[in-house]
Amino acid sequence: MKNFGFEKAPGVVELNEFECCALREGFAKNPRTISQLMDFIDNKKLKLYADELVGSKGLGLRPDDNTKTAYSQIAKAELKRLEDESIEFKCIYGHSLEEHKRALQSVVSAFSKPVN
């Protein structure tokens, strides 16, 4: 994501193209996790979290606790799904399986630690 020479604001987490793509797939391919998240995160918020990833080449956000929980849980669920060797992986943007896994690991790391 381009920062146009500006310093990143405190508390902002930036997601790159690979992270947005991998999370987008995570929302699409993990309905059970979505269902579990709906027990404590409003459905409209979850839809917003998924929608902001659509077509995104990068995203900067100042996450609240719900955002951190949603993105980290979706990333963990998608990583687990991608470990299943019987799935057929195909990214519409041409990213590799390894690129998605690295991106998801990065998301887990970014949203698991406190954001200042």
OpenMM code with the backbone's topology and positions (N, CA, C; nanometers):
from openmm import Vec3, app, unit

residues = "MET LYS ASN PHE GLY PHE GLU LYS ALA PRO GLY VAL VAL GLU LEU ASN GLU PHE GLU CYS CYS ALA LEU ARG GLU GLY PHE ALA LYS ASN PRO ARG THR ILE SER GLN LEU MET ASP PHE ILE ASP ASN LYS LYS LEU LYS LEU TYR ALA ASP GLU LEU VAL GLY SER LYS GLY LEU GLY LEU ARG PRO ASP ASP ASN THR LYS THR ALA TYR SER GLN ILE ALA LYS ALA GLU LEU LYS ARG LEU GLU ASP GLU SER ILE GLU PHE LYS CYS ILE TYR GLY HIS SER LEU GLU GLU HIS LYS ARG ALA LEU GLN SER VAL VAL SER ALA PHE SER LYS PRO VAL ASN".split()
positions = [
    Vec3(0.0837, -0.1167, 0.0000),
    Vec3(0.0000, 0.0000, 0.0000),
    Vec3(0.0885, 0.1235, 0.0000),
    Vec3(0.0619, 0.2183, -0.0873),
    Vec3(0.1416, 0.3397, -0.0954),
    Vec3(0.1077, 0.4321, 0.0197),
    Vec3(0.2110, 0.4939, 0.0768),
    Vec3(0.1839, 0.5886, 0.1847),
    Vec3(0.2051, 0.7326, 0.1410),
    Vec3(0.2449, 0.7559, 0.0181),
    Vec3(0.2609, 0.8888, -0.0397),
    Vec3(0.3486, 0.9793, 0.0469),
    Vec3(0.4467, 0.9200, 0.1148),
    Vec3(0.5401, 0.9974, 0.1947),
    Vec3(0.4889, 1.0357, 0.3325),
    Vec3(0.3682, 0.9929, 0.3663),
    Vec3(0.3132, 1.0243, 0.4976),
    Vec3(0.3523, 0.9157, 0.5968),
    Vec3(0.3706, 0.9562, 0.7204),
    Vec3(0.3993, 0.8603, 0.8260),
    Vec3(0.2693, 0.7915, 0.8661),
    Vec3(0.2778, 0.6639, 0.8947),
    Vec3(0.1600, 0.5876, 0.9358),
    Vec3(0.1110, 0.6387, 1.0715),
    Vec3(-0.0181, 0.6620, 1.0824),
    Vec3(-0.0767, 0.7082, 1.2076),
    Vec3(-0.0672, 0.5987, 1.3133),
    Vec3(-0.0516, 0.6349, 1.4387),
    Vec3(-0.0462, 0.5346, 1.5456),
    Vec3(-0.1718, 0.4486, 1.5474),
    Vec3(-0.1535, 0.3201, 1.5653),
    Vec3(-0.2652, 0.2276, 1.5742),
    Vec3(-0.3189, 0.1784, 1.4412),
    Vec3(-0.2646, 0.2281, 1.3309),
    Vec3(-0.3129, 0.1856, 1.1997),
    Vec3(-0.2408, 0.0578, 1.1574),
    Vec3(-0.3181, -0.0374, 1.1117),
    Vec3(-0.2641, -0.1620, 1.0575),
    Vec3(-0.2855, -0.1562, 0.9068),
    Vec3(-0.1803, -0.1836, 0.8332),
    Vec3(-0.1896, -0.1846, 0.6876),
    Vec3(-0.1888, -0.3280, 0.6374),
    Vec3(-0.2839, -0.3584, 0.5523),
    Vec3(-0.2909, -0.4887, 0.4880),
    Vec3(-0.2532, -0.4707, 0.3417),
    Vec3(-0.1647, -0.5575, 0.2929),
    Vec3(-0.1240, -0.5469, 0.1529),
    Vec3(-0.2177, -0.6291, 0.0636),
    Vec3(-0.1886, -0.6295, -0.0637),
    Vec3(-0.2718, -0.6993, -0.1624),
    Vec3(-0.2892, -0.8470, -0.1294),
    Vec3(-0.1815, -0.9133, -0.0896),
    Vec3(-0.1870, -1.0561, -0.0602),
    Vec3(-0.2710, -1.0823, 0.0644),
    Vec3(-0.2539, -0.9987, 0.1663),
    Vec3(-0.3298, -1.0150, 0.2905),
    Vec3(-0.4788, -0.9921, 0.2667),
    Vec3(-0.5127, -0.8884, 0.1894),
    Vec3(-0.6540, -0.8622, 0.1564),
    Vec3(-0.7136, -0.9793, 0.0800),
    Vec3(-0.6410, -1.0309, -0.0163),
    Vec3(-0.6891, -1.1418, -0.0985),
    Vec3(-0.7086, -1.2677, -0.0133),
    Vec3(-0.6109, -1.2999, 0.0685),
    Vec3(-0.6182, -1.4205, 0.1513),
    Vec3(-0.7319, -1.4098, 0.2534),
    Vec3(-0.7494, -1.2922, 0.3124),
    Vec3(-0.8605, -1.2730, 0.4060),
    Vec3(-0.9950, -1.2803, 0.3348),
    Vec3(-1.0023, -1.2229, 0.2163),
    Vec3(-1.1255, -1.2276, 0.1374),
    Vec3(-1.1651, -1.3741, 0.1137),
    Vec3(-1.0685, -1.4561, 0.0763),
    Vec3(-1.0939, -1.5994, 0.0578),
    Vec3(-1.1337, -1.6636, 0.1898),
    Vec3(-1.0702, -1.6208, 0.2976),
    Vec3(-1.1034, -1.6736, 0.4292),
    Vec3(-1.2474, -1.6483, 0.4672),
    Vec3(-1.2971, -1.5275, 0.4385),
    Vec3(-1.4375, -1.4977, 0.4656),
    Vec3(-1.5277, -1.5838, 0.3784),
    Vec3(-1.4899, -1.6053, 0.2539),
    Vec3(-1.5732, -1.6806, 0.1604),
    Vec3(-1.5743, -1.8310, 0.1892),
    Vec3(-1.4646, -1.8841, 0.2410),
    Vec3(-1.4495, -2.0293, 0.2507),
    Vec3(-1.4665, -2.0855, 0.3918),
    Vec3(-1.4973, -2.0019, 0.4899),
    Vec3(-1.5053, -2.0490, 0.6281),
    Vec3(-1.6360, -2.0070, 0.6949),
    Vec3(-1.7502, -2.0579, 0.6441),
    Vec3(-1.8794, -2.0175, 0.7002),
    Vec3(-1.8978, -2.0571, 0.8471),
    Vec3(-1.8359, -2.1638, 0.8884),
    Vec3(-1.8495, -2.2065, 1.0288),
    Vec3(-1.7861, -2.1029, 1.1220),
    Vec3(-1.6711, -2.0515, 1.0828),
    Vec3(-1.6052, -1.9489, 1.1636),
    Vec3(-1.6889, -1.8214, 1.1656),
    Vec3(-1.7453, -1.7849, 1.0505),
    Vec3(-1.8330, -1.6677, 1.0429),
    Vec3(-1.9503, -1.6864, 1.1390),
    Vec3(-2.0092, -1.8030, 1.1367),
    Vec3(-2.1231, -1.8331, 1.2236),
    Vec3(-2.0853, -1.8189, 1.3707),
    Vec3(-1.9680, -1.8679, 1.4066),
    Vec3(-1.9217, -1.8561, 1.5449),
    Vec3(-1.8961, -1.7103, 1.5821),
    Vec3(-1.8394, -1.6340, 1.4897),
    Vec3(-1.8133, -1.4926, 1.5161),
    Vec3(-1.9430, -1.4138, 1.5346),
    Vec3(-2.0492, -1.4564, 1.4660),
    Vec3(-2.1773, -1.3871, 1.4758),
    Vec3(-2.2389, -1.3988, 1.6150),
    Vec3(-2.1864, -1.4886, 1.6986),
    Vec3(-2.2348, -1.4990, 1.8363),
    Vec3(-2.1999, -1.3748, 1.9183),
    Vec3(-2.0943, -1.3034, 1.8776),
    Vec3(-2.0564, -1.1854, 1.9557),
    Vec3(-2.0168, -1.0635, 1.8731),
    Vec3(-2.0205, -1.0744, 1.7416),
    Vec3(-1.9973, -0.9589, 1.6546),
    Vec3(-2.1180, -0.9454, 1.5637),
    Vec3(-2.1728, -0.8261, 1.5565),
    Vec3(-2.2899, -0.7982, 1.4753),
    Vec3(-2.2683, -0.8408, 1.3301),
    Vec3(-2.3689, -0.9036, 1.2718),
    Vec3(-2.3635, -0.9517, 1.1342),
    Vec3(-2.3290, -0.8393, 1.0360),
    Vec3(-2.3825, -0.7194, 1.0579),
    Vec3(-2.3545, -0.6065, 0.9686),
    Vec3(-2.2072, -0.5678, 0.9741),
    Vec3(-2.1486, -0.5743, 1.0933),
    Vec3(-2.0049, -0.5441, 1.1051),
    Vec3(-1.9216, -0.6483, 1.0324),
    Vec3(-1.9563, -0.7751, 1.0490),
    Vec3(-1.8824, -0.8813, 0.9798),
    Vec3(-1.8913, -0.8643, 0.8291),
    Vec3(-2.0089, -0.8282, 0.7803),
    Vec3(-2.0255, -0.8053, 0.6371),
    Vec3(-1.9390, -0.6876, 0.5921),
    Vec3(-1.9338, -0.5830, 0.6722),
    Vec3(-1.8498, -0.4679, 0.6409),
    Vec3(-1.7024, -0.5082, 0.6364),
    Vec3(-1.6582, -0.5880, 0.7330),
    Vec3(-1.5186, -0.6330, 0.7359),
    Vec3(-1.4849, -0.7104, 0.6089),
    Vec3(-1.5766, -0.7952, 0.5637),
    Vec3(-1.5540, -0.8729, 0.4418),
    Vec3(-1.5614, -0.7846, 0.3181),
    Vec3(-1.6598, -0.6952, 0.3143),
    Vec3(-1.6802, -0.6104, 0.1966),
    Vec3(-1.5634, -0.5161, 0.1712),
    Vec3(-1.4998, -0.4673, 0.2777),
    Vec3(-1.3905, -0.3722, 0.2565),
    Vec3(-1.2674, -0.4382, 0.1947),
    Vec3(-1.2644, -0.5694, 0.1907),
    Vec3(-1.1535, -0.6420, 0.1295),
    Vec3(-1.1725, -0.6651, -0.0203),
    Vec3(-1.2960, -0.6566, -0.0660),
    Vec3(-1.3290, -0.6868, -0.2053),
    Vec3(-1.2603, -0.5885, -0.2993),
    Vec3(-1.1801, -0.6439, -0.3888),
    Vec3(-1.1107, -0.5624, -0.4879),
    Vec3(-1.0000, -0.4747, -0.4330),
    Vec3(-0.9669, -0.4916, -0.3059),
    Vec3(-0.8677, -0.4050, -0.2428),
    Vec3(-0.7252, -0.4503, -0.2732),
    Vec3(-0.6423, -0.3559, -0.3118),
    Vec3(-0.4989, -0.3810, -0.3326),
    Vec3(-0.4210, -0.3446, -0.2070),
    Vec3(-0.4902, -0.2953, -0.1068),
    Vec3(-0.4296, -0.2577, 0.0195),
    Vec3(-0.5320, -0.1846, 0.1028),
    Vec3(-0.5148, -0.1934, 0.2329),
    Vec3(-0.6129, -0.1365, 0.3229),
    Vec3(-0.5417, -0.0897, 0.4491),
    Vec3(-0.5731, 0.0291, 0.4920),
    Vec3(-0.5226, 0.0780, 0.6193),
    Vec3(-0.6392, 0.0988, 0.7126),
    Vec3(-0.6311, 0.0424, 0.8320),
    Vec3(-0.7416, 0.0576, 0.9258),
    Vec3(-0.6907, 0.0663, 1.0685),
    Vec3(-0.7699, 0.1300, 1.1508),
    Vec3(-0.7420, 0.1374, 1.2938),
    Vec3(-0.8401, 0.0407, 1.3600),
    Vec3(-0.7965, -0.0818, 1.3852),
    Vec3(-0.8897, -0.1858, 1.4286),
    Vec3(-0.9335, -0.1717, 1.5740),
    Vec3(-1.0619, -0.2001, 1.5960),
    Vec3(-1.1106, -0.2138, 1.7325),
    Vec3(-1.0997, -0.3614, 1.7697),
    Vec3(-1.1435, -0.3972, 1.8897),
    Vec3(-1.1315, -0.5365, 1.9335),
    Vec3(-1.2082, -0.6333, 1.8438),
    Vec3(-1.3269, -0.5913, 1.7956),
    Vec3(-1.4043, -0.6787, 1.7073),
    Vec3(-1.3314, -0.7035, 1.5749),
    Vec3(-1.2714, -0.5994, 1.5200),
    Vec3(-1.1980, -0.6146, 1.3947),
    Vec3(-1.0799, -0.7087, 1.4133),
    Vec3(-1.0053, -0.6874, 1.5203),
    Vec3(-0.8903, -0.7745, 1.5489),
    Vec3(-0.9347, -0.9196, 1.5616),
    Vec3(-1.0426, -0.9412, 1.6360),
    Vec3(-1.0927, -1.0771, 1.6562),
    Vec3(-1.1369, -1.1390, 1.5245),
    Vec3(-1.2164, -1.0653, 1.4482),
    Vec3(-1.2684, -1.1192, 1.3227),
    Vec3(-1.1554, -1.1540, 1.2267),
    Vec3(-1.0658, -1.0599, 1.2014),
    Vec3(-0.9595, -1.0855, 1.1043),
    Vec3(-0.8640, -1.1949, 1.1524),
    Vec3(-0.8307, -1.1965, 1.2798),
    Vec3(-0.7376, -1.3002, 1.3263),
    Vec3(-0.8028, -1.4380, 1.3235),
    Vec3(-0.9306, -1.4476, 1.3602),
    Vec3(-0.9975, -1.5777, 1.3598),
    Vec3(-1.0207, -1.6289, 1.2174),
    Vec3(-1.0553, -1.5385, 1.1269),
    Vec3(-1.0717, -1.5781, 0.9866),
    Vec3(-0.9377, -1.6241, 0.9301),
    Vec3(-0.8305, -1.5519, 0.9609),
    Vec3(-0.6975, -1.5890, 0.9111),
    Vec3(-0.6561, -1.7262, 0.9655),
    Vec3(-0.6810, -1.7510, 1.0939),
    Vec3(-0.6460, -1.8804, 1.1533),
    Vec3(-0.7269, -1.9936, 1.0900),
    Vec3(-0.8560, -1.9695, 1.0689),
    Vec3(-0.9412, -2.0726, 1.0074),
    Vec3(-0.8974, -2.1011, 0.8642),
    Vec3(-0.8632, -1.9965, 0.7908),
    Vec3(-0.8199, -2.0150, 0.6518),
    Vec3(-0.6858, -2.0868, 0.6457),
    Vec3(-0.5953, -2.0540, 0.7363),
    Vec3(-0.4669, -2.1259, 0.7417),
    Vec3(-0.4909, -2.2749, 0.7655),
    Vec3(-0.5786, -2.3053, 0.8582),
    Vec3(-0.6095, -2.4452, 0.8868),
    Vec3(-0.6697, -2.5133, 0.7643),
    Vec3(-0.7610, -2.4438, 0.6947),
    Vec3(-0.8220, -2.5005, 0.5744),
    Vec3(-0.7166, -2.5266, 0.4672),
    Vec3(-0.6220, -2.4342, 0.4522),
    Vec3(-0.5190, -2.4486, 0.3494),
    Vec3(-0.4184, -2.5595, 0.3807),
    Vec3(-0.4122, -2.6022, 0.5040),
    Vec3(-0.3241, -2.7131, 0.5413),
    Vec3(-0.3791, -2.8475, 0.4929),
    Vec3(-0.5068, -2.8520, 0.4620),
    Vec3(-0.5700, -2.9741, 0.4126),
    Vec3(-0.5242, -2.9975, 0.2687),
    Vec3(-0.4460, -3.1005, 0.2499),
    Vec3(-0.3875, -3.1274, 0.1183),
    Vec3(-0.4910, -3.1715, 0.0143),
    Vec3(-0.6116, -3.2037, 0.0597),
    Vec3(-0.7129, -3.2488, -0.0361),
    Vec3(-0.7875, -3.1317, -0.1019),
    Vec3(-0.7699, -3.0093, -0.0509),
    Vec3(-0.8388, -2.8963, -0.1137),
    Vec3(-0.7687, -2.8589, -0.2437),
    Vec3(-0.8481, -2.8062, -0.3334),
    Vec3(-0.7915, -2.7572, -0.4591),
    Vec3(-0.7802, -2.6058, -0.4463),
    Vec3(-0.6578, -2.5554, -0.4421),
    Vec3(-0.6351, -2.4122, -0.4241),
    Vec3(-0.6225, -2.3443, -0.5591),
    Vec3(-0.6970, -2.2369, -0.5763),
    Vec3(-0.6854, -2.1555, -0.6970),
    Vec3(-0.7244, -2.0131, -0.6599),
    Vec3(-0.6309, -1.9221, -0.6756),
    Vec3(-0.6554, -1.7811, -0.6483),
    Vec3(-0.6885, -1.7119, -0.7807),
    Vec3(-0.7963, -1.6359, -0.7832),
    Vec3(-0.8364, -1.5696, -0.9078),
    Vec3(-0.7372, -1.4619, -0.9505),
    Vec3(-0.6499, -1.4196, -0.8575),
    Vec3(-0.5496, -1.3182, -0.8907),
    Vec3(-0.4127, -1.3794, -0.9209),
    Vec3(-0.4061, -1.5121, -0.9185),
    Vec3(-0.2827, -1.5802, -0.9534),
    Vec3(-0.1820, -1.5937, -0.8412),
    Vec3(-0.2224, -1.5613, -0.7187),
    Vec3(-0.1306, -1.5783, -0.6055),
    Vec3(-0.1127, -1.7276, -0.5764),
    Vec3(0.0026, -1.7620, -0.5259),
    Vec3(0.0299, -1.9018, -0.4936),
    Vec3(-0.0248, -1.9374, -0.3549),
    Vec3(-0.0343, -2.0659, -0.3307),
    Vec3(-0.0763, -2.1159, -0.1997),
    Vec3(0.0174, -2.0636, -0.0919),
    Vec3(0.1462, -2.0675, -0.1180),
    Vec3(0.2445, -2.0200, -0.0194),
    Vec3(0.2296, -1.8705, 0.0075),
    Vec3(0.1990, -1.7928, -0.0964),
    Vec3(0.1774, -1.6489, -0.0764),
    Vec3(0.0571, -1.6246, 0.0146),
    Vec3(-0.0475, -1.7024, -0.0041),
    Vec3(-0.1646, -1.6882, 0.0817),
    Vec3(-0.1321, -1.7283, 0.2254),
    Vec3(-0.0597, -1.8375, 0.2414),
    Vec3(-0.0243, -1.8809, 0.3767),
    Vec3(0.0609, -1.7757, 0.4481),
    Vec3(0.1613, -1.7218, 0.3796),
    Vec3(0.2456, -1.6169, 0.4407),
    Vec3(0.1623, -1.4941, 0.4762),
    Vec3(0.0718, -1.4575, 0.3876),
    Vec3(-0.0141, -1.3412, 0.4126),
    Vec3(-0.1023, -1.3641, 0.5347),
    Vec3(-0.1580, -1.4822, 0.5464),
    Vec3(-0.2440, -1.5132, 0.6607),
    Vec3(-0.1652, -1.5179, 0.7909),
    Vec3(-0.0438, -1.5701, 0.7859),
    Vec3(0.0414, -1.5693, 0.9051),
    Vec3(0.0731, -1.4269, 0.9473),
    Vec3(0.0934, -1.3403, 0.8497),
    Vec3(0.1183, -1.1993, 0.8776),
    Vec3(-0.0037, -1.1335, 0.9425),
    Vec3(-0.1225, -1.1657, 0.8941),
    Vec3(-0.2459, -1.1117, 0.9516),
    Vec3(-0.2614, -1.1576, 1.0960),
    Vec3(-0.2404, -1.2861, 1.1202),
    Vec3(-0.2504, -1.3380, 1.2571),
    Vec3(-0.1538, -1.2624, 1.3476),
    Vec3(-0.0331, -1.2451, 1.3020),
    Vec3(0.0665, -1.1726, 1.3802),
    Vec3(0.0249, -1.0273, 1.4044),
    Vec3(-0.0237, -0.9603, 1.3021),
    Vec3(-0.0606, -0.8185, 1.3128),
    Vec3(-0.1786, -0.7966, 1.4068),
    Vec3(-0.2741, -0.8873, 1.4059),
    Vec3(-0.3942, -0.8671, 1.4847),
    Vec3(-0.3926, -0.9397, 1.6188),
    Vec3(-0.2895, -1.0158, 1.6459),
    Vec3(-0.2783, -1.0844, 1.7741),
    Vec3(-0.2036, -1.0009, 1.8773),
    Vec3(-0.1238, -0.9066, 1.8312),
    Vec3(-0.0505, -0.8223, 1.9258),
    Vec3(-0.1252, -0.6906, 1.9447),
    Vec3(-0.1078, -0.6300, 2.0597),
    Vec3(-0.1770, -0.5020, 2.0841),
    Vec3(-0.1342, -0.3966, 1.9823),
    Vec3(-0.2312, -0.3177, 1.9378),
    Vec3(-0.2029, -0.2088, 1.8450),
    Vec3(-0.2031, -0.0799, 1.9263),
    Vec3(-0.0944, -0.0035, 1.9137),
    Vec3(-0.0845, 0.1209, 1.9920),
    Vec3(-0.1676, 0.2308, 1.9322),
] * unit.nanometer
topology = app.Topology()
chain = topology.addChain("A")
for resn in residues:
    res = topology.addResidue(resn, chain)
    for name in ("N", "CA", "C"):
        topology.addAtom(name, app.Element.getBySymbol(name[0]), res)
